[in-house]
Structures are given as C-alpha cells and as structure tokens.
Amino acid sequence: MNDTTVKKVASAHSPRGENGLVYLASGKRMAMRMWREEPPRDDKPAHKHEYEVLGFCIAGRAELEIEGQTLTLEPGDSWLVPADAEHTYRILETFTCVETTAPPFQVHDRHVHDR
C-alpha cells in the first residue's frame, strides 16, 4: 500500500544549508529546496553530484556553467542539471530559485553545499 500522508514544510522552520539554502519538502523520489535572495558571487567552484537538479528562477539573474556551456538564468526560466554533470553557478543579481532533486538529497546524510 502506498503512503498517502500529506507533508507540509514551512520554510520558516526548514533546515538551512550553506549560503541561504532552505530545504523544503522531501519524499522517496524527489526533494525540493529554495535559494532565497542569494547575493551576487562568482567564487563557487565547479562540482558534480549524483542526482539530477531541475530549477526554476523566481527573481534575479545567474549564469549556469555546465559541461562547457553557459546559460543565463532569469525570472521564469527553468533548467536541468543532469546527474554527474560538472557545473557551477555565478550569481549576477540577488537570486531566488526553487530546485527539485531526483533522487532526493537528504539534509544530514548527503552533502548540502550544492551551490
């Protein structure tokens, strides 16, 4: 039987990671997190992780460098970072976005520095 429990996570009480990352809901197959008002920066080293990331830009601008390509992310844009793809973000203007990961990351059992 499938678990049909409804889960609500209030962002004010969510665990926080580095650089303002807010961890939101997490299930067996995916998880959600938010970057809220991330200040401009360009010192994030390129990295990889074992899960896919699907993102949606709410406000601000950033550049996503992924496997030799550079994408400018603006409000209303969405993107996909495949698992094991080397990438980094350069925040150009105070940036707010929501990301979903699949399979889910776990706050205490996996790294939480993805941006």
CNS distance restraints for C-alpha pairs under 8 A (distance, minus, plus):
assign (resid   7 and name CA) (resid  25 and name CA) 7.26 0.50 0.50
assign (resid   8 and name CA) (resid  25 and name CA) 6.97 0.50 0.50
assign (resid   9 and name CA) (resid  13 and name CA) 7.56 0.50 0.50
assign (resid   9 and name CA) (resid  14 and name CA) 6.80 0.50 0.50
assign (resid   9 and name CA) (resid  24 and name CA) 5.90 0.50 0.50
assign (resid   9 and name CA) (resid  25 and name CA) 5.77 0.50 0.50
assign (resid  10 and name CA) (resid  14 and name CA) 6.36 0.50 0.50
assign (resid  10 and name CA) (resid  24 and name CA) 7.54 0.50 0.50
assign (resid  11 and name CA) (resid  22 and name CA) 6.85 0.50 0.50
assign (resid  11 and name CA) (resid  23 and name CA) 7.57 0.50 0.50
assign (resid  11 and name CA) (resid  24 and name CA) 6.41 0.50 0.50
assign (resid  14 and name CA) (resid  22 and name CA) 6.23 0.50 0.50
assign (resid  14 and name CA) (resid  23 and name CA) 5.72 0.50 0.50
assign (resid  14 and name CA) (resid  24 and name CA) 6.24 0.50 0.50
assign (resid  15 and name CA) (resid  22 and name CA) 6.23 0.50 0.50
assign (resid  15 and name CA) (resid  23 and name CA) 5.62 0.50 0.50
assign (resid  15 and name CA) (resid  24 and name CA) 7.99 0.50 0.50
assign (resid  15 and name CA) (resid 107 and name CA) 7.63 0.50 0.50
assign (resid  16 and name CA) (resid  20 and name CA) 6.67 0.50 0.50
assign (resid  16 and name CA) (resid  21 and name CA) 5.63 0.50 0.50
assign (resid  16 and name CA) (resid  22 and name CA) 4.78 0.50 0.50
assign (resid  16 and name CA) (resid  23 and name CA) 6.17 0.50 0.50
assign (resid  17 and name CA) (resid  21 and name CA) 4.94 0.50 0.50
assign (resid  17 and name CA) (resid  22 and name CA) 6.40 0.50 0.50
assign (resid  17 and name CA) (resid  23 and name CA) 7.48 0.50 0.50
assign (resid  17 and name CA) (resid 112 and name CA) 6.03 0.50 0.50
assign (resid  17 and name CA) (resid 113 and name CA) 6.91 0.50 0.50
assign (resid  18 and name CA) (resid 112 and name CA) 7.19 0.50 0.50
assign (resid  18 and name CA) (resid 113 and name CA) 5.94 0.50 0.50
assign (resid  19 and name CA) (resid  38 and name CA) 6.95 0.50 0.50
assign (resid  19 and name CA) (resid 115 and name CA) 7.89 0.50 0.50
assign (resid  20 and name CA) (resid  35 and name CA) 6.18 0.50 0.50
assign (resid  20 and name CA) (resid  36 and name CA) 6.30 0.50 0.50
assign (resid  20 and name CA) (resid  37 and name CA) 7.70 0.50 0.50
assign (resid  20 and name CA) (resid  38 and name CA) 6.53 0.50 0.50
assign (resid  21 and name CA) (resid  33 and name CA) 6.93 0.50 0.50
assign (resid  21 and name CA) (resid  34 and name CA) 5.82 0.50 0.50
assign (resid  21 and name CA) (resid  35 and name CA) 4.88 0.50 0.50
assign (resid  21 and name CA) (resid  36 and name CA) 6.86 0.50 0.50
assign (resid  22 and name CA) (resid  33 and name CA) 5.58 0.50 0.50
assign (resid  22 and name CA) (resid  34 and name CA) 5.09 0.50 0.50
assign (resid  22 and name CA) (resid  35 and name CA) 6.39 0.50 0.50
assign (resid  22 and name CA) (resid  36 and name CA) 7.46 0.50 0.50
assign (resid  23 and name CA) (resid  32 and name CA) 6.52 0.50 0.50
assign (resid  23 and name CA) (resid  33 and name CA) 4.43 0.50 0.50
assign (resid  23 and name CA) (resid  34 and name CA) 6.50 0.50 0.50
assign (resid  23 and name CA) (resid 107 and name CA) 7.55 0.50 0.50
assign (resid  24 and name CA) (resid  31 and name CA) 7.30 0.50 0.50
assign (resid  24 and name CA) (resid  32 and name CA) 5.19 0.50 0.50
assign (resid  24 and name CA) (resid  33 and name CA) 4.98 0.50 0.50
assign (resid  24 and name CA) (resid  34 and name CA) 7.13 0.50 0.50
assign (resid  25 and name CA) (resid  31 and name CA) 5.82 0.50 0.50
assign (resid  25 and name CA) (resid  32 and name CA) 5.44 0.50 0.50
assign (resid  25 and name CA) (resid  33 and name CA) 7.46 0.50 0.50
assign (resid  26 and name CA) (resid  30 and name CA) 6.09 0.50 0.50
assign (resid  26 and name CA) (resid  31 and name CA) 3.99 0.50 0.50
assign (resid  26 and name CA) (resid  32 and name CA) 6.17 0.50 0.50
assign (resid  26 and name CA) (resid 104 and name CA) 6.61 0.50 0.50
assign (resid  26 and name CA) (resid 106 and name CA) 7.97 0.50 0.50
assign (resid  27 and name CA) (resid  31 and name CA) 5.93 0.50 0.50
assign (resid  27 and name CA) (resid 104 and name CA) 6.98 0.50 0.50
assign (resid  28 and name CA) (resid 103 and name CA) 7.53 0.50 0.50
assign (resid  28 and name CA) (resid 104 and name CA) 6.87 0.50 0.50
assign (resid  29 and name CA) (resid 102 and name CA) 5.98 0.50 0.50
assign (resid  29 and name CA) (resid 103 and name CA) 5.09 0.50 0.50
assign (resid  29 and name CA) (resid 104 and name CA) 5.90 0.50 0.50
assign (resid  30 and name CA) (resid 100 and name CA) 6.61 0.50 0.50
assign (resid  30 and name CA) (resid 101 and name CA) 5.40 0.50 0.50
assign (resid  30 and name CA) (resid 102 and name CA) 4.51 0.50 0.50
assign (resid  30 and name CA) (resid 103 and name CA) 5.08 0.50 0.50
assign (resid  30 and name CA) (resid 104 and name CA) 4.30 0.50 0.50
assign (resid  30 and name CA) (resid 105 and name CA) 7.81 0.50 0.50
assign (resid  31 and name CA) (resid 100 and name CA) 5.43 0.50 0.50
assign (resid  31 and name CA) (resid 101 and name CA) 5.23 0.50 0.50
assign (resid  31 and name CA) (resid 102 and name CA) 6.73 0.50 0.50
assign (resid  31 and name CA) (resid 103 and name CA) 7.42 0.50 0.50
assign (resid  31 and name CA) (resid 104 and name CA) 4.64 0.50 0.50
assign (resid  31 and name CA) (resid 105 and name CA) 6.57 0.50 0.50
assign (resid  32 and name CA) (resid  98 and name CA) 7.12 0.50 0.50
assign (resid  32 and name CA) (resid  99 and name CA) 5.66 0.50 0.50
assign (resid  32 and name CA) (resid 100 and name CA) 4.36 0.50 0.50
assign (resid  32 and name CA) (resid 101 and name CA) 6.39 0.50 0.50
assign (resid  33 and name CA) (resid  98 and name CA) 5.85 0.50 0.50
assign (resid  33 and name CA) (resid  99 and name CA) 5.36 0.50 0.50
assign (resid  33 and name CA) (resid 100 and name CA) 6.44 0.50 0.50
assign (resid  34 and name CA) (resid  96 and name CA) 7.25 0.50 0.50
assign (resid  34 and name CA) (resid  97 and name CA) 5.76 0.50 0.50
assign (resid  34 and name CA) (resid  98 and name CA) 4.43 0.50 0.50
assign (resid  34 and name CA) (resid  99 and name CA) 6.17 0.50 0.50
assign (resid  35 and name CA) (resid  95 and name CA) 7.21 0.50 0.50
assign (resid  35 and name CA) (resid  96 and name CA) 5.18 0.50 0.50
assign (resid  35 and name CA) (resid  97 and name CA) 5.26 0.50 0.50
assign (resid  35 and name CA) (resid  98 and name CA) 6.37 0.50 0.50
assign (resid  36 and name CA) (resid  95 and name CA) 6.78 0.50 0.50
assign (resid  36 and name CA) (resid  96 and name CA) 4.59 0.50 0.50
assign (resid  36 and name CA) (resid  97 and name CA) 6.75 0.50 0.50
assign (resid  37 and name CA) (resid  94 and name CA) 5.29 0.50 0.50
assign (resid  37 and name CA) (resid  95 and name CA) 5.00 0.50 0.50
assign (resid  37 and name CA) (resid  96 and name CA) 5.02 0.50 0.50
assign (resid  38 and name CA) (resid  91 and name CA) 7.44 0.50 0.50
assign (resid  38 and name CA) (resid  94 and name CA) 5.34 0.50 0.50
assign (resid  38 and name CA) (resid  95 and name CA) 4.91 0.50 0.50
assign (resid  38 and name CA) (resid  96 and name CA) 6.37 0.50 0.50
assign (resid  39 and name CA) (resid  91 and name CA) 6.86 0.50 0.50
assign (resid  39 and name CA) (resid  93 and name CA) 6.84 0.50 0.50
assign (resid  39 and name CA) (resid  94 and name CA) 4.66 0.50 0.50
assign (resid  39 and name CA) (resid  95 and name CA) 6.61 0.50 0.50
assign (resid  40 and name CA) (resid  90 and name CA) 7.45 0.50 0.50
assign (resid  40 and name CA) (resid  91 and name CA) 4.54 0.50 0.50
assign (resid  40 and name CA) (resid  92 and name CA) 5.13 0.50 0.50
assign (resid  40 and name CA) (resid  93 and name CA) 5.34 0.50 0.50
assign (resid  40 and name CA) (resid  94 and name CA) 5.65 0.50 0.50
assign (resid  40 and name CA) (resid  95 and name CA) 7.59 0.50 0.50
assign (resid  41 and name CA) (resid  90 and name CA) 5.93 0.50 0.50
assign (resid  41 and name CA) (resid  91 and name CA) 5.12 0.50 0.50
assign (resid  41 and name CA) (resid  92 and name CA) 6.91 0.50 0.50
assign (resid  42 and name CA) (resid  89 and name CA) 7.32 0.50 0.50
assign (resid  42 and name CA) (resid  90 and name CA) 4.59 0.50 0.50
assign (resid  42 and name CA) (resid  91 and name CA) 6.32 0.50 0.50
assign (resid  43 and name CA) (resid  90 and name CA) 7.53 0.50 0.50
assign (resid  44 and name CA) (resid  88 and name CA) 6.36 0.50 0.50
assign (resid  44 and name CA) (resid  89 and name CA) 6.73 0.50 0.50
assign (resid  44 and name CA) (resid  90 and name CA) 7.18 0.50 0.50
assign (resid  44 and name CA) (resid 115 and name CA) 7.04 0.50 0.50
assign (resid  45 and name CA) (resid  88 and name CA) 6.28 0.50 0.50
assign (resid  46 and name CA) (resid  86 and name CA) 6.13 0.50 0.50
assign (resid  46 and name CA) (resid  87 and name CA) 5.03 0.50 0.50
assign (resid  46 and name CA) (resid  88 and name CA) 4.58 0.50 0.50
assign (resid  47 and name CA) (resid  86 and name CA) 5.23 0.50 0.50
assign (resid  47 and name CA) (resid  87 and name CA) 5.59 0.50 0.50
assign (resid  47 and name CA) (resid  88 and name CA) 6.53 0.50 0.50
assign (resid  47 and name CA) (resid 114 and name CA) 7.82 0.50 0.50
assign (resid  48 and name CA) (resid  83 and name CA) 7.39 0.50 0.50
assign (resid  48 and name CA) (resid  84 and name CA) 5.12 0.50 0.50
assign (resid  48 and name CA) (resid  85 and name CA) 5.61 0.50 0.50
assign (resid  48 and name CA) (resid  86 and name CA) 4.77 0.50 0.50
assign (resid  48 and name CA) (resid  87 and name CA) 6.53 0.50 0.50
assign (resid  49 and name CA) (resid  83 and name CA) 6.08 0.50 0.50
assign (resid  49 and name CA) (resid  84 and name CA) 5.38 0.50 0.50
assign (resid  49 and name CA) (resid  85 and name CA) 7.47 0.50 0.50
assign (resid  49 and name CA) (resid 114 and name CA) 7.85 0.50 0.50
assign (resid  50 and name CA) (resid  83 and name CA) 5.00 0.50 0.50
assign (resid  50 and name CA) (resid  84 and name CA) 5.50 0.50 0.50
assign (resid  51 and name CA) (resid  82 and name CA) 7.21 0.50 0.50
assign (resid  51 and name CA) (resid  83 and name CA) 4.63 0.50 0.50
assign (resid  51 and name CA) (resid  84 and name CA) 7.31 0.50 0.50
assign (resid  51 and name CA) (resid 101 and name CA) 6.29 0.50 0.50
assign (resid  51 and name CA) (resid 102 and name CA) 5.50 0.50 0.50
assign (resid  51 and name CA) (resid 103 and name CA) 5.71 0.50 0.50
assign (resid  51 and name CA) (resid 104 and name CA) 7.39 0.50 0.50
assign (resid  51 and name CA) (resid 105 and name CA) 7.65 0.50 0.50
assign (resid  52 and name CA) (resid  80 and name CA) 7.16 0.50 0.50
assign (resid  52 and name CA) (resid  81 and name CA) 5.70 0.50 0.50
assign (resid  52 and name CA) (resid  82 and name CA) 4.72 0.50 0.50
assign (resid  52 and name CA) (resid  83 and name CA) 4.54 0.50 0.50
assign (resid  52 and name CA) (resid 101 and name CA) 5.50 0.50 0.50
assign (resid  52 and name CA) (resid 102 and name CA) 5.32 0.50 0.50
assign (resid  52 and name CA) (resid 103 and name CA) 7.21 0.50 0.50
assign (resid  53 and name CA) (resid  80 and name CA) 5.64 0.50 0.50
assign (resid  53 and name CA) (resid  81 and name CA) 5.05 0.50 0.50
assign (resid  53 and name CA) (resid  82 and name CA) 6.64 0.50 0.50
assign (resid  53 and name CA) (resid  83 and name CA) 7.61 0.50 0.50
assign (resid  53 and name CA) (resid  99 and name CA) 6.37 0.50 0.50
assign (resid  53 and name CA) (resid 100 and name CA) 5.68 0.50 0.50
assign (resid  53 and name CA) (resid 101 and name CA) 4.60 0.50 0.50
assign (resid  53 and name CA) (resid 102 and name CA) 6.76 0.50 0.50
assign (resid  54 and name CA) (resid  78 and name CA) 7.22 0.50 0.50
assign (resid  54 and name CA) (resid  79 and name CA) 5.69 0.50 0.50
assign (resid  54 and name CA) (resid  80 and name CA) 4.51 0.50 0.50
assign (resid  54 and name CA) (resid  81 and name CA) 6.50 0.50 0.50
assign (resid  54 and name CA) (resid  99 and name CA) 5.50 0.50 0.50
assign (resid  54 and name CA) (resid 100 and name CA) 5.20 0.50 0.50
assign (resid  54 and name CA) (resid 101 and name CA) 6.41 0.50 0.50
assign (resid  55 and name CA) (resid  78 and name CA) 5.28 0.50 0.50
assign (resid  55 and name CA) (resid  79 and name CA) 5.21 0.50 0.50
assign (resid  55 and name CA) (resid  80 and name CA) 6.42 0.50 0.50
assign (resid  55 and name CA) (resid  97 and name CA) 6.81 0.50 0.50
assign (resid  55 and name CA) (resid  98 and name CA) 5.69 0.50 0.50
assign (resid  55 and name CA) (resid  99 and name CA) 4.19 0.50 0.50
assign (resid  55 and name CA) (resid 100 and name CA) 6.38 0.50 0.50
assign (resid  56 and name CA) (resid  75 and name CA) 7.94 0.50 0.50
assign (resid  56 and name CA) (resid  76 and name CA) 6.71 0.50 0.50
assign (resid  56 and name CA) (resid  77 and name CA) 5.84 0.50 0.50
assign (resid  56 and name CA) (resid  78 and name CA) 4.28 0.50 0.50
assign (resid  56 and name CA) (resid  79 and name CA) 6.70 0.50 0.50
assign (resid  56 and name CA) (resid  97 and name CA) 5.52 0.50 0.50
assign (resid  56 and name CA) (resid  98 and name CA) 5.40 0.50 0.50
assign (resid  56 and name CA) (resid  99 and name CA) 6.40 0.50 0.50
assign (resid  57 and name CA) (resid  61 and name CA) 7.98 0.50 0.50
assign (resid  57 and name CA) (resid  73 and name CA) 6.73 0.50 0.50
assign (resid  57 and name CA) (resid  74 and name CA) 6.05 0.50 0.50
assign (resid  57 and name CA) (resid  75 and name CA) 4.88 0.50 0.50
assign (resid  57 and name CA) (resid  76 and name CA) 5.58 0.50 0.50
assign (resid  57 and name CA) (resid  77 and name CA) 5.50 0.50 0.50
assign (resid  57 and name CA) (resid  78 and name CA) 6.30 0.50 0.50
assign (resid  57 and name CA) (resid  95 and name CA) 7.75 0.50 0.50
assign (resid  57 and name CA) (resid  96 and name CA) 6.30 0.50 0.50
assign (resid  57 and name CA) (resid  97 and name CA) 4.37 0.50 0.50
assign (resid  57 and name CA) (resid  98 and name CA) 6.70 0.50 0.50
assign (resid  58 and name CA) (resid  74 and name CA) 7.79 0.50 0.50
assign (resid  58 and name CA) (resid  75 and name CA) 4.96 0.50 0.50
assign (resid  58 and name CA) (resid  76 and name CA) 6.24 0.50 0.50
assign (resid  58 and name CA) (resid  95 and name CA) 7.75 0.50 0.50
assign (resid  58 and name CA) (resid  96 and name CA) 5.45 0.50 0.50
assign (resid  58 and name CA) (resid  97 and name CA) 5.12 0.50 0.50
assign (resid  58 and name CA) (resid  98 and name CA) 7.46 0.50 0.50
assign (resid  59 and name CA) (resid  74 and name CA) 6.95 0.50 0.50
assign (resid  59 and name CA) (resid  75 and name CA) 5.00 0.50 0.50
assign (resid  59 and name CA) (resid  94 and name CA) 7.53 0.50 0.50
assign (resid  59 and name CA) (resid  95 and name CA) 5.60 0.50 0.50
assign (resid  59 and name CA) (resid  96 and name CA) 5.07 0.50 0.50
assign (resid  59 and name CA) (resid  97 and name CA) 6.93 0.50 0.50
assign (resid  60 and name CA) (resid  74 and name CA) 6.22 0.50 0.50
assign (resid  60 and name CA) (resid  75 and name CA) 6.44 0.50 0.50
assign (resid  60 and name CA) (resid  92 and name CA) 7.57 0.50 0.50
assign (resid  60 and name CA) (resid  93 and name CA) 5.02 0.50 0.50
assign (resid  60 and name CA) (resid  94 and name CA) 5.17 0.50 0.50
assign (resid  60 and name CA) (resid  95 and name CA) 4.32 0.50 0.50
assign (resid  60 and name CA) (resid  96 and name CA) 6.41 0.50 0.50
assign (resid  61 and name CA) (resid  72 and name CA) 7.11 0.50 0.50
assign (resid  61 and name CA) (resid  73 and name CA) 5.50 0.50 0.50
assign (resid  61 and name CA) (resid  74 and name CA) 4.81 0.50 0.50
assign (resid  61 and name CA) (resid  75 and name CA) 7.22 0.50 0.50
assign (resid  61 and name CA) (resid  91 and name CA) 6.46 0.50 0.50
assign (resid  61 and name CA) (resid  92 and name CA) 5.37 0.50 0.50
assign (resid  61 and name CA) (resid  93 and name CA) 5.03 0.50 0.50
assign (resid  61 and name CA) (resid  94 and name CA) 6.99 0.50 0.50
assign (resid  61 and name CA) (resid  95 and name CA) 5.87 0.50 0.50
assign (resid  62 and name CA) (resid  72 and name CA) 5.89 0.50 0.50
assign (resid  62 and name CA) (resid  73 and name CA) 5.13 0.50 0.50
assign (resid  62 and name CA) (resid  74 and name CA) 6.93 0.50 0.50
assign (resid  62 and name CA) (resid  89 and name CA) 6.64 0.50 0.50
assign (resid  62 and name CA) (resid  90 and name CA) 5.51 0.50 0.50
assign (resid  62 and name CA) (resid  91 and name CA) 4.30 0.50 0.50
assign (resid  62 and name CA) (resid  92 and name CA) 4.94 0.50 0.50
assign (resid  62 and name CA) (resid  93 and name CA) 6.74 0.50 0.50
assign (resid  62 and name CA) (resid  95 and name CA) 6.92 0.50 0.50
assign (resid  63 and name CA) (resid  70 and name CA) 6.43 0.50 0.50
assign (resid  63 and name CA) (resid  71 and name CA) 5.50 0.50 0.50
assign (resid  63 and name CA) (resid  72 and name CA) 4.49 0.50 0.50
assign (resid  63 and name CA) (resid  73 and name CA) 5.83 0.50 0.50
assign (resid  63 and name CA) (resid  89 and name CA) 5.58 0.50 0.50
assign (resid  63 and name CA) (resid  90 and name CA) 5.06 0.50 0.50
assign (resid  63 and name CA) (resid  91 and name CA) 6.45 0.50 0.50
assign (resid  63 and name CA) (resid  92 and name CA) 7.15 0.50 0.50
assign (resid  64 and name CA) (resid  70 and name CA) 5.60 0.50 0.50
assign (resid  64 and name CA) (resid  71 and name CA) 5.12 0.50 0.50
assign (resid  64 and name CA) (resid  72 and name CA) 6.42 0.50 0.50
assign (resid  64 and name CA) (resid  73 and name CA) 7.12 0.50 0.50
assign (resid  64 and name CA) (resid  87 and name CA) 7.03 0.50 0.50
assign (resid  64 and name CA) (resid  88 and name CA) 5.94 0.50 0.50
assign (resid  64 and name CA) (resid  89 and name CA) 4.62 0.50 0.50
assign (resid  64 and name CA) (resid  90 and name CA) 6.57 0.50 0.50
assign (resid  65 and name CA) (resid  69 and name CA) 5.59 0.50 0.50
assign (resid  65 and name CA) (resid  70 and name CA) 4.43 0.50 0.50
assign (resid  65 and name CA) (resid  71 and name CA) 6.45 0.50 0.50
assign (resid  65 and name CA) (resid  87 and name CA) 5.37 0.50 0.50
assign (resid  65 and name CA) (resid  88 and name CA) 5.34 0.50 0.50
assign (resid  65 and name CA) (resid  89 and name CA) 6.22 0.50 0.50
assign (resid  65 and name CA) (resid  90 and name CA) 7.98 0.50 0.50
assign (resid  66 and name CA) (resid  70 and name CA) 6.42 0.50 0.50
assign (resid  66 and name CA) (resid  81 and name CA) 7.68 0.50 0.50
assign (resid  66 and name CA) (resid  85 and name CA) 6.83 0.50 0.50
assign (resid  66 and name CA) (resid  86 and name CA) 5.89 0.50 0.50
assign (resid  66 and name CA) (resid  87 and name CA) 4.26 0.50 0.50
assign (resid  66 and name CA) (resid  88 and name CA) 6.70 0.50 0.50
assign (resid  67 and name CA) (resid  85 and name CA) 6.53 0.50 0.50
assign (resid  67 and name CA) (resid  86 and name CA) 5.82 0.50 0.50
assign (resid  67 and name CA) (resid  87 and name CA) 6.49 0.50 0.50
assign (resid  73 and name CA) (resid  77 and name CA) 5.91 0.50 0.50
assign (resid  73 and name CA) (resid  78 and name CA) 7.58 0.50 0.50
assign (resid  81 and name CA) (resid  85 and name CA) 6.63 0.50 0.50
assign (resid  81 and name CA) (resid  87 and name CA) 7.87 0.50 0.50
assign (resid  88 and name CA) (resid 115 and name CA) 7.17 0.50 0.50
assign (resid  89 and name CA) (resid 115 and name CA) 6.81 0.50 0.50
assign (resid  91 and name CA) (resid  95 and name CA) 6.63 0.50 0.50
assign (resid 101 and name CA) (resid 105 and name CA) 6.75 0.50 0.50
assign (resid 105 and name CA) (resid 109 and name CA) 7.90 0.50 0.50
assign (resid 105 and name CA) (resid 110 and name CA) 6.18 0.50 0.50
assign (resid 105 and name CA) (resid 111 and name CA) 7.92 0.50 0.50
assign (resid 105 and name CA) (resid 112 and name CA) 7.95 0.50 0.50
assign (resid 106 and name CA) (resid 110 and name CA) 5.43 0.50 0.50
assign (resid 106 and name CA) (resid 111 and name CA) 7.93 0.50 0.50
assign (resid 107 and name CA) (resid 111 and name CA) 7.32 0.50 0.50
assign (resid 107 and name CA) (resid 112 and name CA) 6.33 0.50 0.50
